[in-house]
Amino acid sequence: MSMVAHIERTYHGNPHRVYVTGALSGAIMTGVMLADYPDVFAAGAIFMGFPVGCDRGCGPYPAILPPRAMGRFGPPGLSGYHGPRPRVQIWHGTVDDNILYANFGEEIKQWTNVLGVSQAPVITDHPAPSWTRTAYGTSRDDIKIEAYSIRGAGHGLPQPFSGMK
């Protein structure tokens, strides 16, 4: 957080346009940053991660728990903060052999619970042939979570990005 504060101060950054993203272990840190500092980030993108707090023992790996239980896991910021929360993108390949694909659904359960929206997507589409995007929010105009499932992708960023509609 000291780096974010330094950049905002030094370069007169807009505190309402601060984003966090990460892949692999950076994805796990992205979830933690969104959970611990929800008042700092406007949004975050988690690429091939797992639910916040599961690194500290969510039971069998991957944990398959009800949404309310997933919302209670993680740092105090995840369950004790009552102000506005950042939007979240979750990305995961279906053949990831390092962080199991089942974690994709667990992250969706966790963040829909934390952000107070239904697990029923308000949008499902395919921005590229092997991509499925589901969006969760109060309406099509108020999306809180976008989740991208990439068929055939492993433990890495989906490449190439060509072929998007």
ROVOPA-628586 format. One line per 2 residues: number of its first residue (from 1); their letters; for each residue x, y, z of N, C-alpha, C. Coordinates in nm, 4 decimals. Layout:
N
NUM) A) X:Y:Z:X:Y:Z:X:Y:Z  ... $
END
This chain:
165
1) MS) 0.0815:-0.1184:0.0000:0.0000:0.0000:0.0000:0.0860:0.1250:0.0000  0.2046:0.1152:0.0578:0.2916:0.2327:0.0584:0.3314:0.2695:-0.0848 $
3) MV) 0.3453:0.1718:-0.1731:0.3772:0.2016:-0.3136:0.2612:0.2757:-0.3802  0.1385:0.2316:-0.3558:0.0210:0.2977:-0.4133:0.0142:0.4417:-0.3634 $
5) AH) 0.0304:0.4624:-0.2338:0.0252:0.5968:-0.1758:0.1358:0.6846:-0.2347  0.2545:0.6293:-0.2514:0.3674:0.7048:-0.3073:0.3375:0.7498:-0.4507 $
7) IE) 0.2870:0.6596:-0.5325:0.2564:0.6935:-0.6721:0.1460:0.7988:-0.6788  0.0422:0.7819:-0.5987:-0.0662:0.8809:-0.5969:-0.0128:1.0190:-0.5580 $
9) RT) 0.0697:1.0213:-0.4560:0.1234:1.1480:-0.4042:0.2229:1.2106:-0.5031  0.3167:1.1307:-0.5530:0.4233:1.1814:-0.6391:0.3723:1.2239:-0.7762 $
11) YH) 0.2811:1.1462:-0.8318:0.2347:1.1726:-0.9683:0.0913:1.2250:-0.9733  0.0386:1.2643:-0.8593:-0.0964:1.3209:-0.8498:-0.1997:1.2277:-0.9123 $
13) GN) -0.1891:1.1008:-0.8763:-0.2820:1.0004:-0.9274:-0.4225:1.0210:-0.8766  -0.5156:0.9801:-0.9565:-0.6558:0.9877:-0.9191:-0.6872:0.8693:-0.8269 $
15) PH) -0.7176:0.8938:-0.7004:-0.7412:0.7826:-0.6075:-0.8653:0.6995:-0.6416  -0.9498:0.7478:-0.7319:-1.0687:0.6730:-0.7726:-1.0422:0.5845:-0.8945 $
17) RV) -0.9176:0.5873:-0.9434:-0.8822:0.5073:-1.0612:-0.7586:0.4224:-1.0328  -0.7573:0.3569:-0.9194:-0.6476:0.2687:-0.8803:-0.6955:0.1251:-0.8972 $
19) YV) -0.6184:0.0469:-0.9716:-0.6551:-0.0909:-1.0046:-0.5426:-0.1847:-0.9639  -0.5779:-0.3098:-0.9404:-0.4788:-0.4111:-0.9061:-0.5077:-0.5349:-0.9904 $
21) TG) -0.4006:-0.5978:-1.0379:-0.4151:-0.7207:-1.1153:-0.2947:-0.8096:-1.0921  -0.3134:-0.9370:-1.1135:-0.2028:-1.0293:-1.0988:-0.2382:-1.1650:-1.1545 $
23) AL) -0.1344:-1.2349:-1.1968:-0.1497:-1.3708:-1.2477:-0.0726:-1.4660:-1.1565  -0.1253:-1.5888:-1.1459:-0.0614:-1.6949:-1.0691:-0.0513:-1.6527:-0.9223 $
25) SG) 0.0682:-1.6448:-0.8642:0.0765:-1.6020:-0.7240:0.0343:-1.4558:-0.7105  0.0522:-1.3760:-0.8150:0.0048:-1.2381:-0.8147:-0.1470:-1.2302:-0.8104 $
27) AI) -0.2135:-1.3334:-0.8636:-0.3600:-1.3386:-0.8576:-0.4053:-1.3546:-0.7137  -0.3353:-1.4360:-0.6407:-0.3693:-1.4584:-0.5003:-0.3490:-1.3281:-0.4225 $
29) MT) -0.2407:-1.2572:-0.4519:-0.2159:-1.1284:-0.3872:-0.3200:-1.0247:-0.4295  -0.3646:-1.0309:-0.5542:-0.4683:-0.9383:-0.5998:-0.5952:-0.9557:-0.5165 $
31) GV) -0.6376:-1.0790:-0.4963:-0.7555:-1.1038:-0.4132:-0.7381:-1.0510:-0.2728  -0.6207:-1.0708:-0.2161:-0.5926:-1.0224:-0.0804:-0.5957:-0.8695:-0.0768 $
33) ML) -0.5374:-0.8050:-0.1782:-0.5379:-0.6582:-0.1821:-0.6811:-0.6046:-0.1923  -0.7631:-0.6678:-0.2767:-0.9027:-0.6255:-0.2888:-0.9783:-0.6456:-0.1577 $
35) AD) -0.9440:-0.7523:-0.0867:-1.0099:-0.7818:0.0404:-0.9623:-0.6898:0.1519  -0.8322:-0.6683:0.1606:-0.7761:-0.5889:0.2696:-0.7917:-0.4383:0.2512 $
37) YP) -0.7975:-0.3935:0.1255:-0.8031:-0.2501:0.0969:-0.9171:-0.2170:0.0003  -1.0399:-0.2532:0.0338:-1.1509:-0.2291:-0.0582:-1.1784:-0.0811:-0.0819 $
39) DV) -1.1323:0.0029:0.0084:-1.1531:0.1468:-0.0058:-1.0470:0.2127:-0.0939  -0.9460:0.1366:-0.1371:-0.8360:0.1917:-0.2170:-0.8528:0.1616:-0.3653 $
41) FA) -0.9018:0.0431:-0.3990:-0.9046:-0.0011:-0.5383:-1.0427:0.0146:-0.6013  -1.0435:0.0594:-0.7265:-1.1687:0.0699:-0.8025:-1.2096:-0.0664:-0.8557 $
43) AG) -1.1096:-0.1495:-0.8897:-1.1369:-0.2823:-0.9448:-1.0085:-0.3637:-0.9435  -1.0245:-0.4932:-0.9678:-0.9090:-0.5811:-0.9772:-0.9381:-0.6989:-1.0675 $
45) AI) -0.8326:-0.7541:-1.1273:-0.8452:-0.8714:-1.2140:-0.7562:-0.9826:-1.1601  -0.8165:-1.0982:-1.1389:-0.7499:-1.2147:-1.0803:-0.7348:-1.3201:-1.1902 $
47) FM) -0.6117:-1.3494:-1.2303:-0.5837:-1.4470:-1.3355:-0.5280:-1.5758:-1.2746  -0.6050:-1.6835:-1.2796:-0.5640:-1.8163:-1.2324:-0.5298:-1.8166:-1.0837 $
49) GF) -0.6252:-1.7737:-1.0026:-0.6042:-1.7702:-0.8584:-0.6960:-1.8652:-0.7861  -0.7139:-1.8379:-0.6578:-0.8096:-1.9140:-0.5783:-0.8684:-1.8219:-0.4726 $
51) PV) -0.9737:-1.8648:-0.4050:-1.0423:-1.7763:-0.3109:-0.9503:-1.7210:-0.2019  -0.9776:-1.5971:-0.1649:-0.9027:-1.5319:-0.0582:-0.9180:-1.6137:0.0696 $
53) GC) -0.8059:-1.6403:0.1343:-0.8077:-1.7114:0.2610:-0.7872:-1.8606:0.2497  -0.8019:-1.9170:0.1312:-0.7875:-2.0619:0.1189:-0.6437:-2.1075:0.1314 $
55) DR) -0.5496:-2.0167:0.1224:-0.4112:-2.0520:0.1476:-0.3876:-2.0794:0.2948  -0.4869:-2.0432:0.3784:-0.4747:-2.0680:0.5226:-0.5661:-2.1803:0.5688 $
57) GC) -0.6146:-2.2610:0.4778:-0.6890:-2.3779:0.5178:-0.8385:-2.3681:0.5000  -0.8853:-2.3955:0.3803:-1.0295:-2.4004:0.3540:-1.0768:-2.5445:0.3493 $
59) GP) -1.0008:-2.6357:0.3992:-1.0402:-2.7759:0.3943:-0.9762:-2.8438:0.2755  -1.0409:-2.9479:0.2226:-0.9838:-3.0206:0.1097:-0.9589:-2.9268:-0.0080 $
61) YP) -0.8492:-2.9495:-0.0769:-0.8132:-2.8624:-0.1894:-0.8718:-2.9161:-0.3176  -0.9426:-2.8400:-0.3992:-0.9899:-2.7076:-0.3632:-1.1122:-2.7181:-0.2734 $
63) AI) -1.1337:-2.6174:-0.1951:-1.2489:-2.6162:-0.1054:-1.3768:-2.5988:-0.1859  -1.4742:-2.6802:-0.1595:-1.6060:-2.6662:-0.2207:-1.7014:-2.6370:-0.1052 $
65) LP) -1.7331:-2.5104:-0.0883:-1.8117:-2.4661:0.0260:-1.9301:-2.3827:-0.0213  -2.0332:-2.3681:0.0628:-2.1451:-2.2810:0.0258:-2.0990:-2.1356:0.0182 $
67) PR) -2.1674:-2.0521:-0.0613:-2.1246:-1.9126:-0.0789:-2.1079:-1.8355:0.0508  -2.1969:-1.8526:0.1465:-2.1840:-1.7775:0.2722:-2.0556:-1.8155:0.3439 $
69) AM) -2.0188:-1.9424:0.3395:-1.8939:-1.9856:0.4036:-1.7751:-1.9255:0.3310  -1.7811:-1.9205:0.1970:-1.6705:-1.8630:0.1214:-1.6557:-1.7151:0.1535 $
71) GR) -1.7639:-1.6450:0.1728:-1.7585:-1.5035:0.2053:-1.6966:-1.4751:0.3404  -1.7000:-1.5731:0.4312:-1.6431:-1.5543:0.5650:-1.4939:-1.5810:0.5687 $
73) FG) -1.4386:-1.6483:0.4684:-1.2964:-1.6783:0.4694:-1.2159:-1.5548:0.4346  -1.0905:-1.5577:0.4707:-1.0005:-1.4525:0.4280:-0.9710:-1.3516:0.5363 $
75) PP) -0.8984:-1.2483:0.4961:-0.8571:-1.1453:0.5907:-0.9777:-1.0717:0.6483  -0.9614:-1.0060:0.7617:-1.0727:-0.9336:0.8223:-1.1376:-0.8341:0.7265 $
77) GL) -1.0604:-0.7765:0.6367:-1.1153:-0.6808:0.5416:-1.2256:-0.7400:0.4564  -1.2203:-0.8693:0.4300:-1.3186:-0.9318:0.3434:-1.4547:-0.9382:0.4094 $
79) SG) -1.4600:-0.9613:0.5385:-1.5895:-0.9773:0.6039:-1.6261:-0.8633:0.6978  -1.5327:-0.7754:0.7330:-1.5623:-0.6727:0.8310:-1.5831:-0.5335:0.7753 $
81) YH) -1.5642:-0.5141:0.6471:-1.5768:-0.3820:0.5849:-1.7184:-0.3634:0.5331  -1.7767:-0.2449:0.5493:-1.9157:-0.2231:0.5097:-1.9334:-0.1130:0.4064 $
83) GP) -1.8252:-0.0558:0.3551:-1.8342:0.0492:0.2536:-1.8404:-0.0106:0.1130  -1.8275:0.0746:0.0115:-1.8302:0.0253:-0.1263:-1.7093:-0.0641:-0.1542 $
85) RP) -1.7292:-0.1590:-0.2429:-1.6226:-0.2543:-0.2764:-1.5868:-0.2454:-0.4231  -1.4633:-0.2824:-0.4560:-1.4202:-0.2778:-0.5961:-1.4863:-0.3866:-0.6810 $
87) RV) -1.4972:-0.3577:-0.8110:-1.5420:-0.4591:-0.9056:-1.4293:-0.5611:-0.9232  -1.4661:-0.6822:-0.9655:-1.3697:-0.7914:-0.9748:-1.3855:-0.8643:-1.1084 $
89) QI) -1.2726:-0.8955:-1.1726:-1.2702:-0.9890:-1.2847:-1.1951:-1.1127:-1.2380  -1.2456:-1.2291:-1.2788:-1.1833:-1.3573:-1.2459:-1.1612:-1.4310:-1.3775 $
91) WH) -1.0400:-1.4770:-1.4011:-1.0034:-1.5488:-1.5234:-0.9435:-1.6839:-1.4852  -0.9821:-1.7894:-1.5577:-0.9234:-1.9206:-1.5285:-0.9361:-2.0124:-1.6496 $
93) GT) -0.8308:-2.0863:-1.6782:-0.8319:-2.1869:-1.7841:-0.8887:-2.3183:-1.7340  -0.9590:-2.3890:-1.8224:-1.0259:-2.5132:-1.7827:-0.9296:-2.6296:-1.7628 $
95) VD) -0.8071:-2.6194:-1.8144:-0.7117:-2.7307:-1.7993:-0.5880:-2.6877:-1.7193  -0.6071:-2.5971:-1.6271:-0.4989:-2.5525:-1.5390:-0.4601:-2.6690:-1.4487 $
97) DN) -0.3348:-2.7120:-1.4569:-0.2917:-2.8248:-1.3747:-0.2177:-2.7800:-1.2477  -0.2062:-2.6494:-1.2261:-0.1429:-2.5994:-1.1041:-0.2449:-2.5515:-1.0009 $
99) IL) -0.3391:-2.4709:-1.0451:-0.4485:-2.4266:-0.9582:-0.5759:-2.4778:-1.0238  -0.6358:-2.5765:-0.9628:-0.7467:-2.6479:-1.0236:-0.8598:-2.5553:-1.0667 $
101) YA) -0.9220:-2.5894:-1.1777:-1.0308:-2.5112:-1.2346:-1.1490:-2.4959:-1.1382  -1.1683:-2.5914:-1.0494:-1.2778:-2.5814:-0.9520:-1.2685:-2.4534:-0.8691 $
103) NF) -1.1487:-2.3988:-0.8543:-1.1319:-2.2748:-0.7795:-1.2006:-2.1566:-0.8463  -1.2166:-2.1631:-0.9776:-1.2875:-2.0582:-1.0516:-1.4289:-2.0411:-0.9954 $
105) GE) -1.4996:-2.1502:-0.9809:-1.6346:-2.1454:-0.9248:-1.6354:-2.1013:-0.7794  -1.5336:-2.1412:-0.7057:-1.5250:-2.1016:-0.5646:-1.5005:-1.9514:-0.5515 $
107) EI) -1.4191:-1.8959:-0.6403:-1.3974:-1.7508:-0.6384:-1.5272:-1.6767:-0.6714  -1.6018:-1.7276:-0.7686:-1.7301:-1.6661:-0.8034:-1.8226:-1.6690:-0.6817 $
109) KQ) -1.8290:-1.7827:-0.6135:-1.9128:-1.7921:-0.4934:-1.8683:-1.6903:-0.3885  -1.7372:-1.6804:-0.3661:-1.6868:-1.5903:-0.2638:-1.7213:-1.4448:-0.2958 $
111) WT) -1.6900:-1.4012:-0.4173:-1.7084:-1.2597:-0.4489:-1.8552:-1.2227:-0.4682  -1.9394:-1.3136:-0.5195:-2.0821:-1.2804:-0.5274:-2.1385:-1.2633:-0.3873 $
113) NV) -2.0933:-1.3464:-0.2935:-2.1397:-1.3321:-0.1556:-2.0921:-1.2005:-0.0950  -1.9645:-1.1719:-0.1093:-1.9072:-1.0507:-0.0511:-1.9701:-0.9258:-0.1120 $
115) LG) -1.9942:-0.9271:-0.2436:-2.0501:-0.8095:-0.3107:-2.2027:-0.8064:-0.3068  -2.2627:-0.9085:-0.2493:-2.4066:-0.9091:-0.2283:-2.4895:-0.9207:-0.3549 $
117) VS) -2.4413:-1.0005:-0.4502:-2.5173:-1.0211:-0.5736:-2.5443:-1.1703:-0.5916  -2.6414:-1.2004:-0.6750:-2.6818:-1.3386:-0.6998:-2.5720:-1.4157:-0.7727 $
119) QA) -2.5693:-1.5462:-0.7491:-2.4794:-1.6334:-0.8244:-2.5322:-1.6617:-0.9636  -2.6523:-1.6185:-0.9921:-2.7085:-1.6335:-1.1274:-2.6562:-1.5188:-1.2124 $
121) PV) -2.5849:-1.5486:-1.3201:-2.5305:-1.4402:-1.4021:-2.6409:-1.3594:-1.4699  -2.6156:-1.2290:-1.4827:-2.7081:-1.1430:-1.5567:-2.6702:-1.1368:-1.7043 $
123) IT) -2.5480:-1.1796:-1.7362:-2.5001:-1.1878:-1.8745:-2.4160:-1.3139:-1.8882  -2.4366:-1.3863:-1.9957:-2.3469:-1.4945:-2.0365:-2.3240:-1.4764:-2.1855 $
125) DH) -2.1969:-1.4654:-2.2241:-2.1651:-1.4520:-2.3658:-2.0295:-1.5140:-2.3949  -1.9861:-1.5017:-2.5204:-1.8606:-1.5632:-2.5661:-1.7814:-1.4594:-2.6454 $
127) PA) -1.6944:-1.3809:-2.5785:-1.6186:-1.2772:-2.6477:-1.5129:-1.3314:-2.7442  -1.4793:-1.4586:-2.7345:-1.3890:-1.5279:-2.8263:-1.4379:-1.6725:-2.8334 $
129) PS) -1.3986:-1.7467:-2.9375:-1.4549:-1.8815:-2.9557:-1.4440:-1.9751:-2.8354  -1.3351:-1.9726:-2.7616:-1.3203:-2.0657:-2.6492:-1.3421:-1.9989:-2.5139 $
131) WT) -1.3920:-1.8771:-2.5144:-1.4119:-1.8018:-2.3913:-1.5593:-1.7952:-2.3559  -1.5884:-1.8138:-2.2271:-1.7236:-1.7901:-2.1766:-1.7133:-1.6849:-2.0679 $
133) RT) -1.7870:-1.5767:-2.0865:-1.7907:-1.4703:-1.9860:-1.9262:-1.4738:-1.9176  -1.9234:-1.4790:-1.7856:-2.0457:-1.4640:-1.7074:-2.0286:-1.3374:-1.6235 $
135) AY) -2.1340:-1.2592:-1.6155:-2.1281:-1.1337:-1.5407:-2.2354:-1.1352:-1.4336  -2.2006:-1.0855:-1.3174:-2.2872:-1.0887:-1.1998:-2.3047:-0.9473:-1.1470 $
137) GT) -2.4272:-0.9144:-1.1130:-2.4563:-0.7826:-1.0585:-2.6039:-0.7712:-1.0295  -2.6463:-0.6491:-1.0059:-2.7877:-0.6270:-0.9779:-2.8680:-0.6166:-1.1064 $
139) SR) -2.8006:-0.5841:-1.2182:-2.8647:-0.5763:-1.3494:-2.7552:-0.5771:-1.4558  -2.7969:-0.5800:-1.5815:-2.6998:-0.5748:-1.6917:-2.6220:-0.4434:-1.6918 $
141) DD) -2.6767:-0.3409:-1.6278:-2.6117:-0.2099:-1.6225:-2.5320:-0.1875:-1.4940  -2.5308:-0.2852:-1.4060:-2.4613:-0.2726:-1.2781:-2.3834:-0.4011:-1.2497 $
143) IK) -2.2800:-0.4257:-1.3288:-2.1994:-0.5472:-1.3171:-2.0938:-0.5276:-1.2082  -2.0879:-0.6209:-1.1159:-1.9894:-0.6182:-1.0071:-1.8746:-0.7166:-1.0326 $
145) IE) -1.9056:-0.8285:-1.0994:-1.8069:-0.9349:-1.1218:-1.8188:-0.9829:-1.2653  -1.7052:-0.9969:-1.3315:-1.6993:-1.0644:-1.4609:-1.6095:-1.1857:-1.4429 $
147) AY) -1.6549:-1.2992:-1.4897:-1.5778:-1.4228:-1.4767:-1.5569:-1.4816:-1.6161  -1.4307:-1.5047:-1.6516:-1.3939:-1.5563:-1.7830:-1.3374:-1.6971:-1.7695 $
149) SI) -1.4075:-1.7927:-1.8262:-1.3617:-1.9305:-1.8321:-1.3044:-1.9520:-1.9719  -1.1784:-1.9950:-1.9785:-1.1102:-2.0098:-2.1074:-1.0894:-2.1593:-2.1349 $
151) RG) -1.1750:-2.2141:-2.2238:-1.1688:-2.3566:-2.2569:-1.0337:-2.3901:-2.3198  -0.9669:-2.4900:-2.2648:-0.8402:-2.5388:-2.3178:-0.7172:-2.4650:-2.2680 $
153) AG) -0.7345:-2.3579:-2.1915:-0.6196:-2.2824:-2.1404:-0.5682:-2.3470:-2.0123  -0.4367:-2.3393:-1.9945:-0.3731:-2.3936:-1.8757:-0.3410:-2.2861:-1.7746 $
155) HG) -0.2273:-2.3018:-1.7093:-0.1869:-2.2121:-1.6005:-0.1035:-2.0971:-1.6571  -0.1690:-2.0074:-1.7271:-0.1033:-1.8913:-1.7848:-0.2078:-1.8017:-1.8466 $
157) LP) -0.1663:-1.6803:-1.8804:-0.2603:-1.5892:-1.9437:-0.3062:-1.6452:-2.0767  -0.4351:-1.6329:-2.1072:-0.4838:-1.6840:-2.2354:-0.4202:-1.6088:-2.3501 $
159) QP) -0.3627:-1.6815:-2.4435:-0.2960:-1.6225:-2.5589:-0.3414:-1.6956:-2.6833  -0.3461:-1.6385:-2.7968:-0.3400:-1.4931:-2.8149:-0.4765:-1.4324:-2.7910 $
161) FS) -0.4814:-1.3017:-2.7781:-0.6078:-1.2324:-2.7569:-0.6798:-1.2050:-2.8884  -0.6195:-1.2444:-3.0011:-0.6877:-1.2247:-3.1289:-0.8096:-1.3149:-3.1348 $
163) GM) -0.9027:-1.2808:-3.2167:-1.0235:-1.3602:-3.2280:-1.1365:-1.3084:-3.1404  -1.1086:-1.2023:-3.0629:-1.2148:-1.1450:-2.9814:-1.3135:-1.0717:-3.0705 $
165) K) -1.4393:-1.0771:-3.0346:-1.5436:-1.0071:-3.1099:-1.5375:-0.8591:-3.0817 $
END
